[in-house]
Amino acid sequence: MSFHKPEVCERGKEAGRFAELGLGWLTFYPSKFQEQFLKDLANMESLGNIQWKFKKTGEISDIPNLKTKVLNALGSFDNTTNKWVAGDALNGLFNDTKAVNNIKASFGGDIENADLLINKLSGSSFDSIFEIIN
């Protein structure tokens, strides 16, 4: 299992950047995903057209399945409020001013806390930043 920093790749006529988070995984590792994803969020100045790509496996078979795994690695779903609640690691990221500024630049200035971020990820923005490849 290895992680790679985002690098330049060709996507049609546009150059894009991607992080090969799970390309070598046969199993989804929540703690490793969380560690690398949070480090990426803290260090990137803007999401731009960065995507996190995962290789299709029996365990990561489609976007809804991946979405559930990613969100559960970052927090938990509160059935009472019908919203996602960020876990401690994601909440901790919001103690770092640089990370918060980077997250706001990537996901919008209205992302004031970890709960808002995880709920934004649970929506349609997930499909634009995560991809499964064969």
N, CA and C atoms as an extended XYZ file, in Angstrom:
402
Properties=species:S:1:pos:R:3:atomname:S:1:resname:S:1:resid:I:1 pbc="F F F"
N         0.852       -1.151        0.000 N   MET     1
C         0.000        0.000        0.000 CA  MET     1
C         0.903        1.221        0.000 C   MET     1
N         0.725        2.059       -0.989 N   SER     2
C         1.546        3.261       -1.044 CA  SER     2
C         0.679        4.456       -1.385 C   SER     2
N         1.132        5.607       -0.960 N   PHE     3
C         0.434        6.846       -1.243 CA  PHE     3
C         1.319        7.703       -2.106 C   PHE     3
N         0.711        8.471       -2.949 N   HIS     4
C         1.460        9.358       -3.815 CA  HIS     4
C         0.902       10.753       -3.667 C   HIS     4
N         1.761       11.732       -3.713 N   LYS     5
C         1.292       13.118       -3.710 CA  LYS     5
C         0.567       13.369       -5.024 C   LYS     5
N        -0.352       14.340       -5.039 N   PRO     6
C        -1.003       14.665       -6.308 CA  PRO     6
C         0.038       14.970       -7.383 C   PRO     6
N        -0.207       14.486       -8.560 N   GLU     7
C         0.715       14.738       -9.655 CA  GLU     7
C        -0.065       15.078      -10.906 C   GLU     7
N         0.628       15.604      -11.881 N   VAL     8
C        -0.020       16.049      -13.105 CA  VAL     8
C        -0.323       14.848      -13.996 C   VAL     8
N        -1.493       14.840      -14.583 N   CYS     9
C        -1.869       13.792      -15.530 CA  CYS     9
C        -2.720       14.429      -16.619 C   CYS     9
N        -2.905       13.732      -17.698 N   GLU    10
C        -3.735       14.240      -18.783 CA  GLU    10
C        -5.161       13.736      -18.615 C   GLU    10
N        -6.098       14.635      -18.694 N   ARG    11
C        -7.513       14.284      -18.655 CA  ARG    11
C        -8.152       14.961      -19.854 C   ARG    11
N        -8.233       14.270      -20.968 N   GLY    12
C        -8.713       14.906      -22.183 CA  GLY    12
C        -7.701       15.955      -22.587 C   GLY    12
N        -8.163       17.154      -22.867 N   LYS    13
C        -7.269       18.234      -23.259 CA  LYS    13
C        -6.765       19.024      -22.058 C   LYS    13
N        -7.411       18.825      -20.895 N   GLU    14
C        -7.021       19.577      -19.708 CA  GLU    14
C        -6.048       18.769      -18.869 C   GLU    14
N        -5.085       19.441      -18.316 N   ALA    15
C        -4.201       18.784      -17.358 CA  ALA    15
C        -4.911       18.790      -16.014 C   ALA    15
N        -4.846       17.690      -15.316 N   GLY    16
C        -5.461       17.595      -14.006 CA  GLY    16
C        -4.455       17.057      -13.015 C   GLY    16
N        -4.815       17.103      -11.741 N   ARG    17
C        -3.962       16.513      -10.723 CA  ARG    17
C        -4.788       15.480       -9.986 C   ARG    17
N        -4.116       14.430       -9.557 N   PHE    18
C        -4.842       13.415       -8.824 CA  PHE    18
C        -3.951       12.814       -7.749 C   PHE    18
N        -4.588       12.269       -6.741 N   ALA    19
C        -3.879       11.554       -5.686 CA  ALA    19
C        -4.270       10.095       -5.798 C   ALA    19
N        -3.297        9.244       -5.932 N   GLU    20
C        -3.560        7.807       -6.065 CA  GLU    20
C        -3.701        7.202       -4.680 C   GLU    20
N        -4.758        7.566       -3.979 N   LEU    21
C        -4.895        7.096       -2.606 CA  LEU    21
C        -5.070        5.591       -2.506 C   LEU    21
N        -5.925        5.031       -3.296 N   GLY    22
C        -6.241        3.627       -3.112 CA  GLY    22
C        -5.980        2.752       -4.312 C   GLY    22
N        -5.097        3.162       -5.205 N   LEU    23
C        -4.897        2.392       -6.433 CA  LEU    23
C        -4.286        1.026       -6.177 C   LEU    23
N        -3.509        0.867       -5.138 N   GLY    24
C        -2.897       -0.420       -4.862 CA  GLY    24
C        -3.618       -1.231       -3.797 C   GLY    24
N        -4.747       -0.750       -3.329 N   TRP    25
C        -5.438       -1.406       -2.221 CA  TRP    25
C        -6.364       -2.509       -2.712 C   TRP    25
N        -6.317       -3.641       -2.050 N   LEU    26
C        -7.330       -4.678       -2.271 CA  LEU    26
C        -8.450       -4.512       -1.250 C   LEU    26
N        -8.145       -3.818       -0.175 N   THR    27
C        -9.089       -3.538        0.898 CA  THR    27
C        -9.010       -2.053        1.215 C   THR    27
N       -10.124       -1.459        1.585 N   PHE    28
C       -10.152       -0.052        1.992 CA  PHE    28
C        -9.658        0.031        3.433 C   PHE    28
N        -8.669        0.871        3.682 N   TYR    29
C        -8.106        1.057        5.011 CA  TYR    29
C        -8.563        2.411        5.555 C   TYR    29
N        -9.607        2.446        6.394 N   PRO    30
C       -10.147        3.730        6.867 CA  PRO    30
C        -9.114        4.631        7.536 C   PRO    30
N        -8.282        4.073        8.401 N   SER    31
C        -7.324        4.920        9.119 CA  SER    31
C        -6.261        5.483        8.180 C   SER    31
N        -5.803        4.700        7.221 N   LYS    32
C        -4.808        5.181        6.253 CA  LYS    32
C        -5.425        6.217        5.321 C   LYS    32
N        -6.667        5.964        4.893 N   PHE    33
C        -7.360        6.954        4.063 CA  PHE    33
C        -7.481        8.266        4.825 C   PHE    33
N        -7.982        8.182        6.051 N   GLN    34
C        -8.196        9.383        6.860 CA  GLN    34
C        -6.895       10.162        7.030 C   GLN    34
N        -5.838        9.457        7.378 N   GLU    35
C        -4.544       10.101        7.601 CA  GLU    35
C        -4.066       10.856        6.358 C   GLU    35
N        -4.111       10.200        5.203 N   GLN    36
C        -3.604       10.825        3.983 CA  GLN    36
C        -4.538       11.919        3.471 C   GLN    36
N        -5.835       11.673        3.505 N   PHE    37
C        -6.803       12.648        3.008 CA  PHE    37
C        -6.734       13.936        3.830 C   PHE    37
N        -6.660       13.815        5.151 N   LEU    38
C        -6.593       15.000        5.996 CA  LEU    38
C        -5.275       15.744        5.783 C   LEU    38
N        -4.204       15.009        5.579 N   LYS    39
C        -2.919       15.659        5.289 CA  LYS    39
C        -3.010       16.404        3.961 C   LYS    39
N        -3.631       15.787        2.959 N   ASP    40
C        -3.803       16.450        1.666 CA  ASP    40
C        -4.645       17.716        1.805 C   ASP    40
N        -5.757       17.622        2.521 N   LEU    41
C        -6.626       18.796        2.709 CA  LEU    41
C        -5.884       19.928        3.401 C   LEU    41
N        -5.088       19.588        4.390 N   ALA    42
C        -4.365       20.607        5.150 CA  ALA    42
C        -3.304       21.299        4.311 C   ALA    42
N        -2.722       20.585        3.360 N   ASN    43
C        -1.572       21.112        2.625 CA  ASN    43
C        -1.879       21.687        1.253 C   ASN    43
N        -3.011       21.344        0.665 N   MET    44
C        -3.274       21.877       -0.670 CA  MET    44
C        -3.893       23.264       -0.565 C   MET    44
N        -3.454       24.144       -1.431 N   GLU    45
C        -3.938       25.515       -1.378 CA  GLU    45
C        -5.327       25.660       -1.972 C   GLU    45
N        -5.654       24.801       -2.929 N   SER    46
C        -6.972       24.836       -3.541 CA  SER    46
C        -7.243       23.486       -4.174 C   SER    46
N        -8.463       23.039       -4.060 N   LEU    47
C        -8.840       21.752       -4.626 CA  LEU    47
C        -8.696       21.757       -6.137 C   LEU    47
N        -9.106       22.872       -6.763 N   GLY    48
C        -9.008       22.949       -8.217 CA  GLY    48
C        -9.621       21.727       -8.863 C   GLY    48
N        -8.846       21.033       -9.689 N   ASN    49
C        -9.359       19.840      -10.343 CA  ASN    49
C        -8.657       18.579       -9.829 C   ASN    49
N        -8.288       18.584       -8.544 N   ILE    50
C        -7.684       17.398       -7.931 CA  ILE    50
C        -8.761       16.352       -7.699 C   ILE    50
N        -8.403       15.105       -7.969 N   GLN    51
C        -9.292       13.977       -7.689 CA  GLN    51
C        -8.512       12.921       -6.920 C   GLN    51
N        -9.205       12.229       -6.029 N   TRP    52
C        -8.631       11.072       -5.359 CA  TRP    52
C        -9.184        9.852       -6.074 C   TRP    52
N        -8.276        9.013       -6.586 N   LYS    53
C        -8.680        7.873       -7.404 CA  LYS    53
C        -8.428        6.571       -6.665 C   LYS    53
N        -9.389        5.675       -6.807 N   PHE    54
C        -9.306        4.350       -6.212 CA  PHE    54
C        -9.505        3.308       -7.305 C   PHE    54
N        -8.743        2.237       -7.205 N   LYS    55
C        -8.895        1.137       -8.146 CA  LYS    55
C       -10.145        0.347       -7.769 C   LYS    55
N       -10.901       -0.044       -8.784 N   LYS    56
C       -12.110       -0.836       -8.558 CA  LYS    56
C       -11.711       -2.224       -8.068 C   LYS    56
N       -12.273       -2.624       -6.939 N   THR    57
C       -12.036       -3.951       -6.374 CA  THR    57
C       -13.380       -4.501       -5.919 C   THR    57
N       -13.372       -5.679       -5.364 N   GLY    58
C       -14.605       -6.244       -4.827 CA  GLY    58
C       -15.156       -5.413       -3.690 C   GLY    58
N       -14.251       -4.788       -2.929 N   GLU    59
C       -14.675       -3.978       -1.792 CA  GLU    59
C       -15.028       -2.545       -2.187 C   GLU    59
N       -14.389       -2.028       -3.212 N   ILE    60
C       -14.673       -0.677       -3.716 CA  ILE    60
C       -15.223       -0.857       -5.123 C   ILE    60
N       -16.519       -1.067       -5.194 N   SER    61
C       -17.130       -1.460       -6.466 CA  SER    61
C       -17.812       -0.319       -7.212 C   SER    61
N       -18.259        0.702       -6.483 N   ASP    62
C       -18.965        1.809       -7.136 CA  ASP    62
C       -18.876        3.048       -6.245 C   ASP    62
N       -19.270        4.174       -6.788 N   ILE    63
C       -19.164        5.442       -6.061 CA  ILE    63
C       -19.991        5.450       -4.770 C   ILE    63
N       -21.248        4.990       -4.755 N   PRO    64
C       -21.979        4.995       -3.481 CA  PRO    64
C       -21.277        4.179       -2.390 C   PRO    64
N       -20.696        3.049       -2.774 N   ASN    65
C       -19.962        2.207       -1.839 CA  ASN    65
C       -18.722        2.935       -1.319 C   ASN    65
N       -17.965        3.556       -2.219 N   LEU    66
C       -16.780        4.316       -1.832 CA  LEU    66
C       -17.171        5.496       -0.944 C   LEU    66
N       -18.247        6.164       -1.307 N   LYS    67
C       -18.713        7.321       -0.536 CA  LYS    67
C       -18.998        6.924        0.918 C   LYS    67
N       -19.666        5.807        1.103 N   THR    68
C       -19.966        5.319        2.448 CA  THR    68
C       -18.686        5.054        3.225 C   THR    68
N       -17.721        4.413        2.589 N   LYS    69
C       -16.452        4.107        3.255 CA  LYS    69
C       -15.688        5.380        3.620 C   LYS    69
N       -15.637        6.324        2.699 N   VAL    70
C       -14.924        7.584        2.938 CA  VAL    70
C       -15.586        8.357        4.078 C   VAL    70
N       -16.895        8.513        4.010 N   LEU    71
C       -17.601        9.284        5.038 CA  LEU    71
C       -17.494        8.619        6.407 C   LEU    71
N       -17.577        7.290        6.451 N   ASN    72
C       -17.428        6.584        7.720 CA  ASN    72
C       -16.005        6.693        8.265 C   ASN    72
N       -15.021        6.846        7.394 N   ALA    73
C       -13.642        7.046        7.844 CA  ALA    73
C       -13.454        8.440        8.448 C   ALA    73
N       -14.289        9.381        8.032 N   LEU    74
C       -14.160       10.768        8.493 CA  LEU    74
C       -15.124       11.137        9.612 C   LEU    74
N       -16.146       10.319        9.833 N   GLY    75
C       -17.131       10.645       10.860 CA  GLY    75
C       -18.193        9.574       10.966 C   GLY    75
N       -19.377        9.976       11.409 N   SER    76
C       -20.486        9.034       11.550 CA  SER    76
C       -21.798        9.734       11.200 C   SER    76
N       -22.783        8.937       10.832 N   PHE    77
C       -24.090        9.497       10.470 CA  PHE    77
C       -24.975        9.531       11.702 C   PHE    77
N       -25.586       10.677       11.957 N   ASP    78
C       -26.497       10.849       13.078 CA  ASP    78
C       -27.924       10.677       12.566 C   ASP    78
N       -28.535        9.566       12.918 N   ASN    79
C       -29.895        9.277       12.447 CA  ASN    79
C       -30.929       10.241       13.019 C   ASN    79
N       -30.622       10.873       14.129 N   THR    80
C       -31.552       11.819       14.744 CA  THR    80
C       -31.674       13.087       13.911 C   THR    80
N       -30.539       13.599       13.447 N   THR    81
C       -30.534       14.847       12.679 CA  THR    81
C       -30.485       14.616       11.173 C   THR    81
N       -30.248       13.367       10.783 N   ASN    82
C       -30.084       13.019        9.360 CA  ASN    82
C       -28.905       13.746        8.735 C   ASN    82
N       -27.829       13.925        9.516 N   LYS    83
C       -26.624       14.596        9.034 CA  LYS    83
C       -25.401       13.818        9.486 C   LYS    83
N       -24.308       14.070        8.789 N   TRP    84
C       -23.028       13.494        9.172 CA  TRP    84
C       -22.397       14.338       10.263 C   TRP    84
N       -21.717       13.678       11.190 N   VAL    85
C       -20.998       14.336       12.277 CA  VAL    85
C       -19.529       13.967       12.118 C   VAL    85
N       -18.685       14.971       12.062 N   ALA    86
C       -17.254       14.753       11.855 CA  ALA    86
C       -16.627       14.071       13.065 C   ALA    86
N       -15.652       13.217       12.781 N   GLY    87
C       -14.892       12.563       13.837 CA  GLY    87
C       -13.812       13.480       14.392 C   GLY    87
N       -13.121       12.995       15.402 N   ASP    88
C       -12.111       13.793       16.093 CA  ASP    88
C       -10.995       14.269       15.162 C   ASP    88
N       -10.520       13.396       14.282 N   ALA    89
C        -9.403       13.776       13.403 CA  ALA    89
C        -9.803       14.913       12.471 C   ALA    89
N       -10.992       14.827       11.884 N   LEU    90
C       -11.460       15.888       10.989 CA  LEU    90
C       -11.703       17.173       11.779 C   LEU    90
N       -12.265       17.060       12.962 N   ASN    91
C       -12.450       18.235       13.821 CA  ASN    91
C       -11.111       18.879       14.161 C   ASN    91
N       -10.100       18.053       14.420 N   GLY    92
C        -8.780       18.565       14.761 CA  GLY    92
C        -8.158       19.393       13.659 C   GLY    92
N        -8.492       19.065       12.427 N   LEU    93
C        -7.960       19.812       11.288 CA  LEU    93
C        -8.386       21.282       11.346 C   LEU    93
N        -9.534       21.537       11.936 N   PHE    94
C       -10.058       22.899       11.998 CA  PHE    94
C        -9.407       23.736       13.108 C   PHE    94
N        -8.420       23.156       13.807 N   ASN    95
C        -7.611       23.917       14.764 CA  ASN    95
C        -6.398       24.548       14.089 C   ASN    95
N        -6.174       24.193       12.831 N   ASP    96
C        -5.023       24.681       12.059 CA  ASP    96
C        -5.511       25.758       11.090 C   ASP    96
N        -5.127       26.997       11.323 N   THR    97
C        -5.603       28.129       10.512 CA  THR    97
C        -5.281       27.951        9.037 C   THR    97
N        -4.076       27.499        8.725 N   LYS    98
C        -3.696       27.286        7.321 CA  LYS    98
C        -4.597       26.232        6.680 C   LYS    98
N        -4.846       25.141        7.396 N   ALA    99
C        -5.714       24.080        6.874 CA  ALA    99
C        -7.128       24.607        6.630 C   ALA    99
N        -7.642       25.395        7.567 N   VAL   100
C        -8.990       25.963        7.419 CA  VAL   100
C        -9.053       26.863        6.193 C   VAL   100
N        -8.051       27.689        6.005 N   ASN   101
C        -8.014       28.562        4.823 CA  ASN   101
C        -7.960       27.744        3.538 C   ASN   101
N        -7.175       26.669        3.541 N   ASN   102
C        -7.101       25.794        2.365 CA  ASN   102
C        -8.434       25.111        2.095 C   ASN   102
N        -9.088       24.651        3.148 N   ILE   103
C       -10.387       23.988        2.998 CA  ILE   103
C       -11.423       24.972        2.458 C   ILE   103
N       -11.427       26.192        2.981 N   LYS   104
C       -12.369       27.209        2.496 CA  LYS   104
C       -12.096       27.546        1.031 C   LYS   104
N       -10.821       27.603        0.646 N   ALA   105
C       -10.481       27.879       -0.754 CA  ALA   105
C       -10.945       26.738       -1.657 C   ALA   105
N       -10.949       25.527       -1.126 N   SER   106
C       -11.331       24.365       -1.922 CA  SER   106
C       -12.832       24.112       -1.945 C   SER   106
N       -13.480       24.298       -0.805 N   PHE   107
C       -14.881       23.888       -0.683 CA  PHE   107
C       -15.850       25.043       -0.465 C   PHE   107
N       -15.329       26.268       -0.333 N   GLY   108
C       -16.193       27.433       -0.156 CA  GLY   108
C       -16.009       28.054        1.211 C   GLY   108
N       -16.144       29.359        1.238 N   GLY   109
C       -15.941       30.128        2.455 CA  GLY   109
C       -16.936       29.845        3.559 C   GLY   109
N       -18.031       29.165        3.224 N   ASP   110
C       -19.048       28.863        4.220 CA  ASP   110
C       -18.702       27.639        5.068 C   ASP   110
N       -17.592       26.971        4.767 N   ILE   111
C       -17.194       25.777        5.527 CA  ILE   111
C       -16.430       26.241        6.767 C   ILE   111
N       -17.172       26.461        7.840 N   GLU   112
C       -16.612       26.995        9.083 CA  GLU   112
C       -16.183       25.916       10.067 C   GLU   112
N       -16.654       24.683        9.864 N   ASN   113
C       -16.303       23.619       10.802 CA  ASN   113
C       -16.333       22.261       10.095 C   ASN   113
N       -15.868       21.258       10.817 N   ALA   114
C       -15.730       19.923       10.247 CA  ALA   114
C       -17.082       19.299        9.879 C   ALA   114
N       -18.114       19.569       10.661 N   ASP   115
C       -19.432       19.017       10.341 CA  ASP   115
C       -19.945       19.554        9.004 C   ASP   115
N       -19.723       20.838        8.744 N   LEU   116
C       -20.139       21.406        7.457 CA  LEU   116
C       -19.360       20.774        6.304 C   LEU   116
N       -18.067       20.506        6.534 N   LEU   117
C       -17.262       19.889        5.485 CA  LEU   117
C       -17.727       18.472        5.183 C   LEU   117
N       -17.925       17.647        6.198 N   ILE   118
C       -18.318       16.263        5.944 CA  ILE   118
C       -19.696       16.209        5.284 C   ILE   118
N       -20.584       17.134        5.644 N   ASN   119
C       -21.902       17.155        5.001 CA  ASN   119
C       -21.810       17.645        3.564 C   ASN   119
N       -20.869       18.534        3.282 N   LYS   120
C       -20.647       18.947        1.893 CA  LYS   120
C       -20.115       17.768        1.089 C   LYS   120
N       -19.189       17.012        1.677 N   LEU   121
C       -18.657       15.829        0.997 CA  LEU   121
C       -19.736       14.769        0.772 C   LEU   121
N       -20.726       14.730        1.636 N   SER   122
C       -21.788       13.719        1.484 CA  SER   122
C       -22.731       14.050        0.329 C   SER   122
N       -22.630       15.262       -0.189 N   GLY   123
C       -23.479       15.683       -1.298 CA  GLY   123
C       -22.830       15.430       -2.646 C   GLY   123
N       -23.240       16.198       -3.623 N   SER   124
C       -22.792       15.990       -5.006 CA  SER   124
C       -21.323       16.304       -5.222 C   SER   124
N       -20.697       17.065       -4.312 N   SER   125
C       -19.273       17.373       -4.503 CA  SER   125
C       -18.406       16.116       -4.429 C   SER   125
N       -18.898       15.080       -3.772 N   PHE   126
C       -18.132       13.835       -3.653 CA  PHE   126
C       -17.774       13.285       -5.031 C   PHE   126
N       -18.759       13.236       -5.916 N   ASP   127
C       -18.562       12.645       -7.243 CA  ASP   127
C       -17.528       13.381       -8.083 C   ASP   127
N       -17.306       14.661       -7.792 N   SER   128
C       -16.342       15.401       -8.587 CA  SER   128
C       -14.915       15.271       -8.062 C   SER   128
N       -14.739       14.832       -6.825 N   ILE   129
C       -13.381       14.731       -6.293 CA  ILE   129
C       -12.910       13.309       -6.030 C   ILE   129
N       -13.816       12.339       -6.109 N   PHE   130
C       -13.427       10.936       -5.957 CA  PHE   130
C       -13.812       10.179       -7.215 C   PHE   130
N       -12.960        9.259       -7.609 N   GLU   131
C       -13.221        8.476       -8.808 CA  GLU   131
C       -12.746        7.047       -8.598 C   GLU   131
N       -13.443        6.121       -9.212 N   ILE   132
C       -13.029        4.713       -9.223 CA  ILE   132
C       -12.608        4.392      -10.642 C   ILE   132
N       -11.429        3.796      -10.766 N   ILE   133
C       -10.948        3.416      -12.095 CA  ILE   133
C       -10.757        1.904      -12.147 C   ILE   133
N       -10.847        1.372      -13.341 N   ASN   134
C       -10.674       -0.084      -13.508 CA  ASN   134
C        -9.230       -0.475      -13.507 C   ASN   134
